[in-house]
Structures are given as structure tokens and as C-alpha cells.
């Protein structure tokens, strides 16, 4: 039997799917989460086929009847779960080209071709990432004096002036916000990754 911890309240859908992949027998998914897992896996397959994110969003909206925001969340969650396909593919191609450059260097040395050897070393440097500049150079712009420009609403300015006329201004007790907001509480059925389990 696995010694992995059981699901606990507050685990996101992504946490539960990760646990499922670690031990499918112990961490069985609900039918809703199984559908989410299959959707995330489908997103990964589409990314492997070089579909753009916008095309995937349109596809998910049409085929799974979900909102655009959920489709983008699915793409993000798929990348968190399975890895970012394009970045992995780029590193793999870079490793293959590095290996080819090394073989090119060996053949150039066997033939005694100094010009080809120099080109091979240049390619090794490029695909090995050694030709990239270090960002440790001094940047004087970071030390320039910058005068911050502040803007304040008329309501806040009037409140500030009213307080200033009375003497001491306590900026810790300065409520002059005119932003409408709604207090949102976490629903039990909605996880932090935006996937509803209902």
C-alpha cells in the first residue's frame, strides 16, 4: 500500500490529478475530475501537434462547452501538469544540434581541417549556450535618480486637505477609496486553479 497522504480539503483539482498520476489505485478521481484530466491531456496532445493556444481555446470552447477563461486555465494547468511543450522541444533540439556539432568537430580534427574545426567550436559554443552574454554587466541606468510621479483623485485630495487643516495627518487612517468591490469567499466546490467540481 502506498504511503502517500490522502486527499485533504483545500487540495486543488491539479493536486488531485497529480496524486492520481502518482498512485491511480489509491487516488481515484471523481467522474468530474476524470473529465478534467482527459481534457488537460487532450490539450497537451494538441500542443504536441503544434496547435496555437488561441486555436486550442476555440477548440475547447466548441467541443467541451466551456468558457474562454476556463479554456485558458486548462492550457495553463496542462503546462503545469505535463510541462511546457515548446520549451522542452527547444531544449531537445538544442541538445541534438550540440551533439551534431561535436561530431563535426571530431571529423574536422581527424581530417586536420583547422577552418572546419574553428567552425565546429563556434557551433558548440552557440548550441551549448556559451555565446550568450552574462547579464552581470554594470548598468548605470539602474542608479539614475528617478523622480516618481504620483497622481491622486480629487476625493482623496479633498480628504487629505481636510485632515491637514485640522493639524496632524494620520495616513494609516485615511479611507478615501472610491473603488467598487465585491467580497469574494472561496466556495467549497471551486478550487484555487479555477476548476469547478460541480
N, C-alpha and C positions, 0 to 999 in steps of 0.2 A: 504493500500500500504506500502511496505517495505521502511524503511529509509536508506537502505544500499546504499553506493555510487555505481555509475555505473562503468563499466569497463573504465579504462583510458589507454592511450598509455603507453607502457612500462610494463604493467602487464604481468607476465609470464603465461604460459598455466596452471601451477599449481594454481596460484592465481585465474584464471578464473574458474577452476574446483571447487576450494574451495567455491567460490562465488555461483556457481551453486548449490552446496550442501546446502548452507545457504538459498537460495531462488531460486528454479528452474524456477519459473514463470518469475521472474524479470531478471535473468541472464541465458538466453537461450544460449546454446553452438552452435557454428557452426558445420556443419557435420564433419569437420576435428577434432575439439576438442572433439566432442561426440565419435568419433572413438578412440581418445587417452584415454578418460575417461574409455571407455569399456575395452581397453587394460590394463590400470592400475588396474581396478577392477579384470580382469582376472588374472593378476599377483598375486594380493592379495589372490584370491581363490586357486591358485597353491601353494602359501606359506602355506596356511591353511592345504593343503593336504601334507605338509612336503616335497615339492619338493626342491631340492638344487638350489642355484642361477645359477650354471652352466647349470643345466638341463633346467631351465626356459629360460636362454639365448638362448640355442639351439632351444627350442620350439618356442620362439618368432621370431627368425630368419627364421625358416621354415614356420610358419603359418601366419606371418604378413609381411613377406618380408621386414624386417628392418635390419640395420647393427648391428653388435655386440655392438658397443658403445651406440647406441640408446637403445638396449635391457637392458644394464646395467643401463642406465639413467632411463629407465622405472621402473626397480626394485627399484632404489633409490627413485624415485618420488612416487611410490606406498607406500613405507615405510613412506615417509614424509606425505602422504595424509591419510593413514589408520592406521599407527602405525607399529612398528616392531613386527611382529607376534611372533617370538621365545622369545623375551624378555617379552612380555605380557604373553605368555603361561608359562614361567618360574616363573613369579611372582604369577600367579594364582595357579600353583601347590604348590608353597611355602606357600601360604595362606591356601590352603586346608590341607597341612601336619601340619601346625601350629595349625589349628583347631582340627585335629585328636589328636595331642599331648596334647592339653588342655583337651580334653575328656578323654584321657588316664590318665592324672593327676587326674582328678575328680574321676575316678573309683578306682585308686590306693589309694586315700585318704579315700574313702568310705570303702574299704577293710582293711585299716590300713597297707598296704604293703609299708614299707619305701624304700625298694630296687626299686620297680616299680615307686614309687614317685620320687626318685632321677633320674631314667632314663627318666621319663617324663619331669622333669625340664631341663635335659640336651638336650632333643629334642626340647623343647620350646626355649631354648637359641639358638640352631642351626638354627631352621627354622625362628626364629624372627630376626636373623642376629646379635645377641648379642655376639656370639662367635668369630666374625671377629675382627682381631686386628685393632686398630686405627693406622693410618699412621702418627700420630703426634710425633712418637718417634724421638729422635735425630739421625741424620745420619751424622757421621763425614766425609764421603766421599764427601759430598757437599761442605765442606770447604777446601778440599785439593787444593793446588796450582797446576794448570794445565797450562803447557806451550803450547800455541796454535802453531800449525804447519801450516804455510802458504805456498802456492805454487803460483807461478806467471809464466805466459807464457813468452817465450823468447822475443816476440814482446813487451809485456808490460815492461819487464825488460830493454830492449834496449831504449824504450821511456823514462823510468824513469831515466836511466843513462844519456841520452842526456839532459834532463831537469836539472839534478843535476849538470852537468858540467857547466851549464850557471849560477848557483847560487841558487836562491830560487826556490823550487818546489811547485807549486800550485796544490794540489791534487784534487781541485774542478774542474779544467780544465784539466783533464787527460783522453783523449779519446784514449784508446788503445784496444778497444774491437775488436775481430775478430770473432764475432758470427753473422751468417747469420740470419736474421729475416724478417718477413713479417708483415707489419702493418695491423691489422685486425680491421675493424669497425663493429659495430653492425648493422646487416641487420634488416629492419623493420619486416620481416617475420620470423625471428628466435628469440626465447625468450632466456632468461638467463639460463633456465633449459635444453637447447639443443634440444627442440622440435620444428621442423619446421612446420609452419602452412600453407604451400603452398601445 
